[in-house]
Amino acid sequence: MSSELLPPWDRPPSLTDRVISVGLWGAGLAWLVPMMSVMMGAAVFLRSDRTERLSRLYCRGQIAMTGARWRAVVDPAIDPGQPYVFVCNHVNLLDHVTMYNATPHFKQGLELESHFKIPVYGWFMRQRGTIPVRRGQGRGQLEELEAGFRRELEAGHSILAFPEGTRTRDGRVRPFKRGVFHIARNLGVPIVPTTVTGMYEVLRAGSALMRWGGEVTVYCDAPIPTEGLGPGDVAELAERAYAIVSGRIEAHIETSRAS
């Protein structure tokens, strides 16, 4: 196994690890199914931002069912009343619930347009107002995304995006795609670099093994303003956010190896 992988994945799973993993998946599903049923029922009658307490309860419970110890470190410059674009590293299928409660903002997500065709799940995503993303980086796609961003920002909502575009396979951060940063610049909304450490040790893409007892931290660093930036500044904006997120991940990897 590659030496670049984080410590919990340096050893093959034992029978005990597998048994615990099955139990964690069972606990997670036992929480997910009734909570999603309640939230979908509420979505029939209420706007998604009116059921925020329910969403936050679901997120807290879903992380608790992994057995992970969770904490958030939030820069004091982040204003609870200011909409932002939160750009986060992409680890696993729990990314949204992992970072959601780090700040009090209502965060609207992005989802591949094809996922809206999934029975029940797709309906719920549409009811929540999730912004659909078509594959490709054409001008028309960016214009559609910008319209979705504008709608949510005008409602006072923040945006949650994963600009890597795909989940990490080695625990590190892949280069950020620039589409989200173009839109943020166009709309003048600040970027919040957001990093989740420790989730790769709990569950990683390509594996069904879930490990108990991880320590997960969500870092929300100081907002990066976009007002006054020109089109030529977008690459630097994306690189600046990437450097912050990647730097936190690399520091976490070094600390994990030293412990």
N, C-alpha and C positions, 0 to 999 in steps of 0.2 A: 504493500500500500504506500502511496506517495507520502514523503515526509512533509509535504506542504499541508496535509490534512490536519485539522485540529485534534488535540489529544484524545478525546473520546472515540475517535474513529481510527486511532492507531492500532487498536486491538480488535480482533474479531469478537462478535457478540457471543456471550455465553448463553447457556440454556436459561439461566435466571434472567438475563437481559431480555431474551425473547418473551418469556412469560410476563415480565413486567410491562413490556411494550404492548402486548395483547390487552392487558388490563387497562393501560392508559388509553388505548384506542376505544375500548369499551366504555370507559368513563366519559371520554370526550363525546362519543356519539350519544350517550345517555343524557348529556347536557345539551348537545346541539339540537337534537330532534324536537324536544318540547319547546325550547327557546325559539327556534326558527318558526315553529308552528304558531306560537303566540305573536311573534313579530310580523309574520305574514298576515295573520288575522287583523292585527292593528293597522297594517298598511292599507287595508280596504277602506278604513274610515278616517285615518289621520295621515297628515304629511309626515315624511320621515323625520324631519327635525322636531316634530312633536313627540316622538317616541325615543328621544335621545337617551333618557335614563334606562330604558329597557335595553337599548343597544350597548350601553356601557356595562350594564350588568352581565349581558351575554359575553362581552369581551373579557371581563374579569374572570368569569367562571371558566371560559374556554382555556385561558392560560393556566388557571389553577389546576385544571384537569391534567395538565402535562406534568404536574409536580414541580414546576420551575419556580424559583424565587424571582420575583419581578420588581424592578424599580425604574424610575424615570429621573433623568437629570436634565432640567430645562433651563436654558439661558434666561436670565431675568429680563432681557430686552424683548422677549416675546410677549406681545400684547394680547391678552385673552379676547379683546374686542376687535382685533384686526384680522381680516382674512389673509391667509397665506397659501402658497403652494409648498406643501411639505414633500421633499424629494428624499426617498428612503431606499436603502439597499434592499435587494430582493433575495430572500433566503428560502422560504417555504410557503406552504398554503395557509399558514397562520400569520403571515406578515401583517395583514390588516388589523386583526384583533390584538396582535402583540403591541403595536405602537399606538393604537387609537386613544387609549386613556392617558397618554403622556401629557396631553394638554386638553383644555376644555372646549376646543373648537369642534364644531360639526365638520366632519371631513367627508367630502364626496369623492368617491373613487372612480377609477377608469377600469373598463372591462372590455375584452375582445368582443366585437360585435357578434361573433359566432356563438359566444356563451349565452347570449340572450335567447337562443333557441332551445336551451336545456329546459325540460319541463320543470315547472315550479320555481326552480332557482332563477331562471331567466326572467320570469314574471316578477319575482321579488326584486331583482336588480333594477328592472325597469320602473317599478313602483317607487323604489328608493330614489330614483333620479340618477343612477349610475351613468356615467358618460361612456357611450360606446366608442370603441376604437377599431377601425378597419386596418387590416395589414397593409403596409406600404407607407411611404413617406411623401406622397404627392401633395401638391399645393391644396387640392380639394380636401384631402384628409386633415391637414392642419387647420384649414378654415372651419371645418366641421367641429374639430376639437376646440378651437378658440370660441366658437359660439356656445359650446357646452360649458366651457370655463366661465365665460362671461355671465351666463345664466345663473350659475351657482354663486359666483362672487357677488353679483348684484343682490342675491338673496341673503348675503352675509355669511355664506359658507366658505370653508377652505377646501382646497383640493389636495388629495393624496395621490402621488404618482411614484412609480418605480422606473426611473429612466434607464436602468440597465436593459429593460425589455424582456429579460428572462432570469430565472433563478440561478444563483451561483452553484457551481459544481465543485468548487474547491475551498469555499469559505471566504474567498476574496471578492473584491468589488470589480465588476466589469466596467469598461468605459461607459459614460453616460451618453445616451442619445440626446440630440439637441432640441427636438421638437417641443418638449414641455417648456424649455427655457426661452425659445422663440415666442411662445404664447405668453409666458409670464412677462417678458419684456414689452410685448405689444400692449398688454393690459396694465402694465405698471404695478404688478402685484409682487411683493417681496417673496423671496425663496427662503425656506427654512431647511438647511441640511439636517437630515434625520438618520441616525445610525442605530441599528439594533445589533447588539453583540450578545453572544451566548446562545442564540436560537439555532445556529448551525449545529451545536453540540446536542441539542434536543431532538431535532428532526431535520434531515437534509433531503434535497431533491434527489430523486432516483432511489430512495430507500424508504421502506415502510417501518423501519426500526425507530421507535421513539424511546428516548432515554430519560430516566427519572432523575430529579435532583439538580437540574441545571440552574445557573444563575444568569438571568436575562436582564440586560440594561438597555433602555432606550435613551439616546442622547438627542436632544433637540438644540442645535447650536444657534448662535445669533443670526437673525434674519439678514439676508443679503438684499439690499434695495435694488430695484430694477428701473425705477423712474430716471429718465434722462439718458438711458443707455441707447446706443445706436445698434443697427443690425450687425455691424462688425464686432460688437462687444459680446455677442451671444456665446461664441466659442469660449471666451475667457470666463464668462459667467458659469457655464457648464463645468469648466475645468476647476474653477474655484470651489464649487459645491462638491465636485468629485474628490478633490484633494482633502476636504474636511472629512467626508464620509470614509474614504479609503484610509485616511490617516488613523481614524479611530479603530477601524478593523485591523489594520496592521499592528497597532499598539496592543490590541486585545490578543492577537495571535502570539506576539512576542511574550506577553505576560503569561499566557496559557502554557507556552513551552517552558518558561522558566520555573513554573510552579510544580 
